Amino acid sequence: MGLALALSMAGCATGSGNAAARDAVLQKYRAAAAAMHSAHFDQAKPLLDDVLMTLDGLTAGDRSARKARGTFHEESSKNFRGEPYERVMAYYYRGILYWLDGQPDNARACFKNAQLQDADAENHQYQSDYVTLDFLEGLAAAKLGGDGQDALKRARTHARMGVPAEIDSQANVLVFFEMGTGPRKYAGGEHGEQLRFSPGASRADRVRLKLGGQSAEVRAWDDLSWQATTRGGRVMDHILKNKAVFKDATDTFGNAALISGGALAIVGSGRHGPADEIGVGLLAAGVLSKLISAAVTPQADTRQWDNLPNLLGFAGLRAAPGQHQLTVEFLDPAGRVTLTRDATFTIVPGGADTVVFFSDHP
Amino acid sequence: MNSVSVRLLLPAVVAAVSLVSGCSTYGVRNPSGSGVKVLQPEEAGTVAGTGIESQDLVAVSDKMARGIVGLDRIKSAGTPPNVVLLPVENETRFAINKDLFNTRIRAQLNQKAAGKVNFLARERLQALQKERELKQQGALTGGTVPGNAGFAGADYMLTGKLSSLTTKSSKGVSDYVLYTFQLIDVQSSSILWEDFAEIKKQGQDDAAYR
């Protein structure tokens, strides 16, 4: 009976579930980033809209989440939404696309929402500290006739890399750039119950922009590896820790029961006395406890949006009406060019802002 | 297995199962999260988030339409005034289709105060201009051939703004959204009418996502 129970629990723990549904958001994240990198913005848009519809909803009552909290189910059995830095990027990309469509107010809404994803970092110092997002919120506000100075002040307060210049509401060429490969998740701890991050990397940490006679060097403003590692502990980490403790406790109990039961069984062997019977009982309890321990799954969810960049940056330029070519040189810290990209566009008098997106993603 | 072994085994199984049930969420407050509550106004229903949703759109646009219909200058106007809808300003953290508000207010007014207000289709101005020019050139026949007079000008402009205040922590997220709408007299630039609606929602994610 005990064995059946334990096997049943173990079976639950490894049930396949609906993997496609669990990873739907993750697949869309990856596809959207790939579309952004290849400048297929129309493909990225519906993917991000789908994702944001999910992210905008609360997860209270989510069955997959309840399952993931269960002792015999892995955290990865929940529907993937990503860690804050991943959710931030979904809103950030959608914000860029709204601006591309001439909707700076909806872009601003996305940048605000992105910043909010980072609002529950354990250490208050690291809450909502994306420089790019604050700056863009301020720029959008200024362009819409408001005052972006508060947002600019926040951006400068959080700056660790490049420091944003003054907001130029007349800038009509908005250059979004990103570089490197983002942080990677891995499971640490004895049972893999701790979600950890290894930092991403980037050869370039700045760009040189050449537009007509203008040339400007701009450093990246945000580092996703920094963002991933400064979030602090999650509530789910507490749950996983409890699962790990339970796994250890049942394993230890199983060991003790097996040893004691074995010893008693040997001592009482052939006598058919109480020691013999207790020994058998303890052996059975030990086996059961070991089986339960084996079925406990404290592993942290390491599914990840794996085509994210490591560094983010932005620059606003002014361009007169007419056709232009913008050249972006990605530079390493020593000033060496690691990659060059170009974009050609036409500025229409009184038209919407021109939005260009550059990535050094291969 | 004799009765002594059964007596020993059963408590062990019961103890193990008791341990299994619920111990992983020990110490986590409200692990299942709490459902979203619409704090005000009275619109209820199944909501998925704390953002701007259909019930908010309905409640707000209904209130604004009622306010405009009740205006003396609208009710007692000899000639129905011409009204232009300006895009709603969105200052919230929610990316929305802003036209929804104006569209619904216009539909409500046309339904409740038919003939009392004329709405000018400024968003179609380019297409209207082209049609007018083609008619004047004789390239299109039928309908009334327009003279040289321009399109009708507006007496009033209706516009709105959506602002929000958000709080988020490990205890959940709370969103307050303030909707303000104004009817502006084009001649004097005075605000003929203004009204607002406010909605606050809060909720908490499942612990698995916190």
Chai-1 contact restraints between the chains, C-beta under 6 A:
chainA,res_idxA,chainB,res_idxB,connection_type,confidence,min_distance_angstrom,max_distance_angstrom,comment,restraint_id
A,G2,B,V13,contact,1.0,0.0,6.0,A-B,restraint_1
A,D56,B,G49,contact,1.0,0.0,6.0,A-B,restraint_2
A,D56,B,G51,contact,1.0,0.0,6.0,A-B,restraint_3
A,G57,B,A48,contact,1.0,0.0,6.0,A-B,restraint_4
A,G57,B,G49,contact,1.0,0.0,6.0,A-B,restraint_5
A,L58,B,V36,contact,1.0,0.0,6.0,A-B,restraint_6
A,L58,B,G49,contact,1.0,0.0,6.0,A-B,restraint_7
A,L58,B,G203,contact,1.0,0.0,6.0,A-B,restraint_8
A,L58,B,D205,contact,1.0,0.0,6.0,A-B,restraint_9
A,T59,B,D205,contact,1.0,0.0,6.0,A-B,restraint_10
A,T59,B,D206,contact,1.0,0.0,6.0,A-B,restraint_11
A,T59,B,Y209,contact,1.0,0.0,6.0,A-B,restraint_12
A,A60,B,G33,contact,1.0,0.0,6.0,A-B,restraint_13
A,A60,B,S34,contact,1.0,0.0,6.0,A-B,restraint_14
A,A60,B,G35,contact,1.0,0.0,6.0,A-B,restraint_15
A,A60,B,D206,contact,1.0,0.0,6.0,A-B,restraint_16
A,D62,B,D206,contact,1.0,0.0,6.0,A-B,restraint_17
A,A65,B,D206,contact,1.0,0.0,6.0,A-B,restraint_18
A,A65,B,A208,contact,1.0,0.0,6.0,A-B,restraint_19
A,A68,B,A208,contact,1.0,0.0,6.0,A-B,restraint_20
A,R69,B,T25,contact,1.0,0.0,6.0,A-B,restraint_21
A,R69,B,P31,contact,1.0,0.0,6.0,A-B,restraint_22
A,R69,B,A208,contact,1.0,0.0,6.0,A-B,restraint_23
A,T71,B,V20,contact,1.0,0.0,6.0,A-B,restraint_24
A,T71,B,S24,contact,1.0,0.0,6.0,A-B,restraint_25
A,K78,B,A208,contact,1.0,0.0,6.0,A-B,restraint_26
A,R81,B,Y209,contact,1.0,0.0,6.0,A-B,restraint_27
A,D105,B,N90,contact,1.0,0.0,6.0,A-B,restraint_28
A,N106,B,A95,contact,1.0,0.0,6.0,A-B,restraint_29
A,A109,B,R93,contact,1.0,0.0,6.0,A-B,restraint_30
A,A109,B,F94,contact,1.0,0.0,6.0,A-B,restraint_31
A,A109,B,A95,contact,1.0,0.0,6.0,A-B,restraint_32
A,C110,B,A95,contact,1.0,0.0,6.0,A-B,restraint_33
A,K112,B,R93,contact,1.0,0.0,6.0,A-B,restraint_34
A,N113,B,R93,contact,1.0,0.0,6.0,A-B,restraint_35
A,L116,B,K168,contact,1.0,0.0,6.0,A-B,restraint_36
A,A119,B,K168,contact,1.0,0.0,6.0,A-B,restraint_37
A,D120,B,S169,contact,1.0,0.0,6.0,A-B,restraint_38
A,D120,B,S170,contact,1.0,0.0,6.0,A-B,restraint_39
A,V235,B,V28,contact,1.0,0.0,6.0,A-B,restraint_40
A,V235,B,A207,contact,1.0,0.0,6.0,A-B,restraint_41
A,V235,B,R210,contact,1.0,0.0,6.0,A-B,restraint_42
A,M236,B,A208,contact,1.0,0.0,6.0,A-B,restraint_43
A,H238,B,V28,contact,1.0,0.0,6.0,A-B,restraint_44
A,I239,B,S24,contact,1.0,0.0,6.0,A-B,restraint_45
A,I239,B,T25,contact,1.0,0.0,6.0,A-B,restraint_46
A,N242,B,S24,contact,1.0,0.0,6.0,A-B,restraint_47
A,N242,B,Y26,contact,1.0,0.0,6.0,A-B,restraint_48
A,K243,B,S24,contact,1.0,0.0,6.0,A-B,restraint_49
A,F246,B,C23,contact,1.0,0.0,6.0,A-B,restraint_50
A,E277,B,V4,contact,1.0,0.0,6.0,A-B,restraint_51
A,E277,B,S5,contact,1.0,0.0,6.0,A-B,restraint_52
A,V280,B,S5,contact,1.0,0.0,6.0,A-B,restraint_53
A,G281,B,S5,contact,1.0,0.0,6.0,A-B,restraint_54
A,G281,B,L8,contact,1.0,0.0,6.0,A-B,restraint_55
A,G281,B,L9,contact,1.0,0.0,6.0,A-B,restraint_56
A,A284,B,L9,contact,1.0,0.0,6.0,A-B,restraint_57
A,A285,B,A12,contact,1.0,0.0,6.0,A-B,restraint_58
A,I292,B,A16,contact,1.0,0.0,6.0,A-B,restraint_59
